[in-house]
Amino acid sequence: DGEVHINELKNGNTEMFWNPTSEVRRQRLKRHIVLFEEQTDFESERLWQHVTSAINKGDQHKATQEKFVLEEEQRNAARERRESGTEWKPLLFRHDAGTNEWRYKYEDLRPWDPLNDIAQFEKDGILQTMERHLSTRMSNHKATCINNQITRHKRSAKDCRRRKTSDQPSNHSQNTESSCSTPESVQELSDDDGKYLDVTGLCAQCGKEMNHLKEIHSAVLSLQKAQQDIHR
């Protein structure tokens, strides 16, 4: 947050290296940390608390001592595990044998999708992304219902045309033609191509899910507005 200077020991000159303006301070990301009393023994802030305290007091000798004590405890623990044959299993990291590096287990390297991703957050050390898309099960179920409706209507229209062009109409076919010539009033739903589909036969679950979709859409719009306000 403060100024950083470069001190040239040979000639005693001092040069300004970094001077954060008020504009820079306003744009910085907010730091989110776990409350100290809620941290486990191996979280960095708690683990290095005595070293940090000595550094903040300007006591470099004390900081070095505390660092030595901490690292010696870790060496002893590793030696005991090795002697007892106990395998160390990290909670949040895995070892990459190819690069010989430790990698975070839950890293998310895919590009941010502004149309689908709402927010990214960390809970109990695990990085998670809140998304707005529907589950595959719900989408597939809805698509199946609509496709069934389209198939039934196409079959019905084909039967009507066949009966109308019949060379030997009967009383039954005439009655059927009359019933086919006047379509019933139906509830319509626009598909992706701009055509309209009859959705009166959708199952109760789809009707409930469509109402739920409206609620989700309203909630997403509210979240988007909040994000825009935060960004500004």
C-alpha positions as MATLAB code, in Angstrom:
seq = 'DGEVHINELKNGNTEMFWNPTSEVRRQRLKRHIVLFEEQTDFESERLWQHVTSAINKGDQHKATQEKFVLEEEQRNAARERRESGTEWKPLLFRHDAGTNEWRYKYEDLRPWDPLNDIAQFEKDGILQTMERHLSTRMSNHKATCINNQITRHKRSAKDCRRRKTSDQPSNHSQNTESSCSTPESVQELSDDDGKYLDVTGLCAQCGKEMNHLKEIHSAVLSLQKAQQDIHR';
ca = [
       0.000    0.000    0.000;
       2.934    2.317    0.461;
       5.901    3.667   -1.445;
       8.772    1.390   -2.468;
      12.250    2.863   -3.030;
      15.426    1.528   -4.594;
      18.470    2.428   -2.517;
      21.793    2.386   -4.354;
      24.378    1.471   -1.688;
      27.406    2.494   -3.769;
      26.498    6.151   -4.150;
      23.657    6.518   -1.630;
      21.088    7.546   -4.258;
      17.430    6.730   -3.682;
      14.973    6.184   -6.518;
      11.183    5.880   -6.352;
      10.209    2.402   -7.623;
       6.505    2.204   -6.756;
       4.016    4.753   -5.497;
       0.433    3.476   -5.411;
      -2.008    6.287   -6.144;
      -5.459    6.530   -4.601;
      -6.849    5.293   -7.949;
      -4.679    2.166   -7.731;
      -5.801    1.526   -4.163;
      -9.466    1.789   -5.165;
      -9.040   -0.777   -7.941;
      -7.265   -3.440   -5.920;
      -9.050   -6.721   -5.261;
     -10.558   -7.234   -1.842;
      -8.706   -9.825    0.189;
     -10.864  -12.644    1.513;
      -9.433  -14.742    4.345;
     -10.736  -17.325    6.794;
     -11.197  -15.975   10.306;
      -8.119  -16.774   12.382;
     -10.110  -18.671   15.020;
     -11.632  -20.869   12.298;
      -8.313  -21.812   10.679;
      -6.744  -25.244   11.101;
      -3.248  -25.711   12.504;
      -1.672  -26.087    9.066;
      -3.141  -22.991    7.408;
      -0.441  -20.465    6.582;
      -1.613  -17.537    8.708;
      -1.861  -19.677   11.853;
       1.207  -21.798   11.083;
       3.500  -18.799   10.542;
       1.904  -16.465   13.110;
       5.003  -16.182   15.350;
       7.304  -15.513   12.402;
       4.893  -12.883   11.078;
       4.602  -11.222   14.477;
       8.398  -10.936   14.793;
       8.699   -9.473   11.282;
       5.994   -6.893   12.011;
       7.908   -5.876   15.157;
      11.114   -5.542   13.161;
      12.823   -8.312   15.154;
      14.654  -10.209   12.427;
      16.555  -12.374   14.925;
      13.336  -13.555   16.588;
      11.728  -14.176   13.146;
      14.679  -16.356   12.112;
      14.453  -18.354   15.352;
      10.711  -18.956   14.964;
      11.208  -19.985   11.343;
      13.896  -22.501   12.367;
      11.648  -23.997   15.073;
       8.757  -24.348   12.631;
      10.839  -25.976    9.882;
      12.556  -28.318   12.353;
       9.155  -29.564   13.544;
       8.203  -30.286    9.933;
      11.445  -32.173    9.318;
      10.905  -34.309   12.444;
       7.323  -35.089   11.409;
       8.493  -36.138    7.933;
      11.217  -38.334    9.474;
       8.682  -40.065   11.764;
       6.351  -40.769    8.835;
       9.236  -42.197    6.813;
      10.323  -44.480    9.671;
       6.792  -45.716   10.320;
       5.987  -46.116    6.618;
       3.094  -43.668    6.819;
       2.164  -42.124    3.489;
       1.524  -38.399    3.429;
      -1.721  -37.637    1.576;
      -2.201  -33.925    0.843;
      -5.767  -32.729    1.123;
      -5.773  -30.174   -1.701;
      -2.716  -30.978   -3.835;
      -1.470  -33.833   -6.027;
       2.004  -34.609   -7.321;
       2.508  -34.396  -11.089;
       5.125  -37.037  -11.910;
       5.630  -35.608  -15.410;
       6.702  -32.156  -14.250;
       7.702  -33.193  -10.712;
       5.497  -30.391   -9.371;
       2.637  -30.192   -6.915;
      -0.675  -29.135   -8.509;
      -3.879  -27.919   -6.892;
      -6.465  -30.719   -7.184;
      -9.436  -28.486   -7.971;
      -7.839  -25.999  -10.385;
     -10.259  -24.711  -13.041;
      -8.317  -23.655  -16.141;
     -11.222  -23.314  -18.586;
     -11.944  -19.803  -19.922;
     -14.539  -17.763  -18.061;
     -17.918  -18.033  -19.825;
     -19.841  -14.775  -19.233;
     -23.039  -16.343  -20.617;
     -22.985  -19.286  -18.224;
     -20.641  -18.582  -15.280;
     -22.076  -16.380  -12.520;
     -19.409  -16.363   -9.812;
     -16.349  -18.252   -8.608;
     -15.720  -18.877   -4.936;
     -13.723  -21.032   -2.554;
     -15.241  -23.185    0.168;
     -13.164  -25.364    2.493;
     -10.182  -24.979    0.183;
     -12.106  -26.144   -2.901;
     -12.540  -23.748   -5.817;
     -16.086  -23.807   -7.210;
     -17.954  -22.026  -10.014;
     -21.619  -21.077   -9.781;
     -23.250  -21.682  -13.163;
     -26.628  -20.726  -14.576;
     -27.252  -23.573  -17.060;
     -29.954  -26.205  -16.515;
     -29.074  -29.760  -15.661;
     -28.759  -32.151  -18.592;
     -31.576  -34.275  -17.206;
     -34.028  -31.375  -17.131;
     -33.086  -30.170  -20.624;
     -33.323  -33.644  -22.148;
     -36.691  -34.302  -20.506;
     -38.131  -31.047  -21.818;
     -36.773  -31.680  -25.329;
     -38.241  -35.192  -25.356;
     -41.702  -33.911  -24.422;
     -41.642  -31.238  -27.144;
     -40.357  -33.689  -29.766;
     -43.161  -36.105  -28.888;
     -45.684  -33.310  -29.390;
     -44.213  -32.436  -32.804;
     -44.290  -36.090  -33.893;
     -47.917  -36.508  -32.845;
     -49.008  -33.354  -34.700;
     -47.108  -34.321  -37.854;
     -48.698  -37.770  -37.800;
     -52.150  -36.251  -37.231;
     -51.717  -33.776  -40.112;
     -50.510  -36.556  -42.415;
     -53.544  -38.700  -41.559;
     -55.871  -35.776  -42.298;
     -54.316  -35.183  -45.721;
     -54.530  -38.878  -46.552;
     -58.187  -39.025  -45.579;
     -59.009  -35.883  -47.571;
     -57.482  -37.312  -50.752;
     -59.110  -40.727  -50.355;
     -60.857  -41.971  -53.553;
     -63.580  -43.756  -51.578;
     -64.745  -41.496  -48.751;
     -67.041  -43.061  -46.192;
     -69.245  -41.592  -43.537;
     -66.508  -42.205  -41.034;
     -63.879  -40.510  -43.203;
     -66.134  -37.539  -43.829;
     -66.656  -37.065  -40.116;
     -62.957  -37.402  -39.550;
     -62.235  -34.875  -42.297;
     -64.573  -32.430  -40.674;
     -62.856  -32.839  -37.343;
     -59.422  -32.449  -38.958;
     -60.249  -29.396  -41.026;
     -60.839  -27.232  -37.964;
     -57.792  -27.224  -35.682;
     -58.395  -26.926  -31.988;
     -57.221  -23.845  -30.131;
     -53.783  -24.675  -28.762;
     -51.214  -23.021  -26.564;
     -48.112  -22.202  -28.610;
     -44.414  -22.108  -27.859;
     -41.777  -20.658  -30.189;
     -38.814  -22.933  -30.934;
     -35.284  -21.900  -31.983;
     -36.262  -21.599  -35.670;
     -39.113  -19.199  -35.024;
     -41.782  -21.892  -35.573;
     -44.524  -22.490  -33.055;
     -45.092  -25.706  -31.192;
     -48.134  -26.994  -29.380;
     -47.225  -27.433  -25.725;
     -50.653  -28.215  -24.325;
     -49.630  -31.856  -23.989;
     -46.472  -31.220  -21.973;
     -46.327  -33.229  -18.783;
     -46.895  -31.624  -15.405;
     -43.183  -31.839  -14.584;
     -42.260  -29.765  -17.657;
     -44.897  -27.183  -16.787;
     -43.476  -26.896  -13.291;
     -39.919  -26.663  -14.650;
     -40.910  -23.905  -17.098;
     -42.328  -21.870  -14.217;
     -39.139  -22.567  -12.274;
     -37.131  -21.352  -15.278;
     -38.889  -18.002  -15.109;
     -37.913  -17.659  -11.456;
     -34.293  -18.595  -12.258;
     -34.214  -16.097  -15.118;
     -35.459  -13.358  -12.810;
     -32.827  -14.266  -10.214;
     -30.056  -14.264  -12.836;
     -31.051  -10.808  -14.039;
     -30.848   -9.581  -10.446;
     -27.382  -11.133  -10.055;
     -26.206   -9.586  -13.322;
     -27.333   -6.156  -12.163;
     -25.516   -6.650   -8.862;
     -22.340   -7.690  -10.726;
     -22.536   -4.581  -12.898;
     -22.945   -2.388   -9.826;
     -19.962   -4.056   -8.151;
     -17.871   -3.670  -11.322;
     -18.683    0.042  -11.498;
];
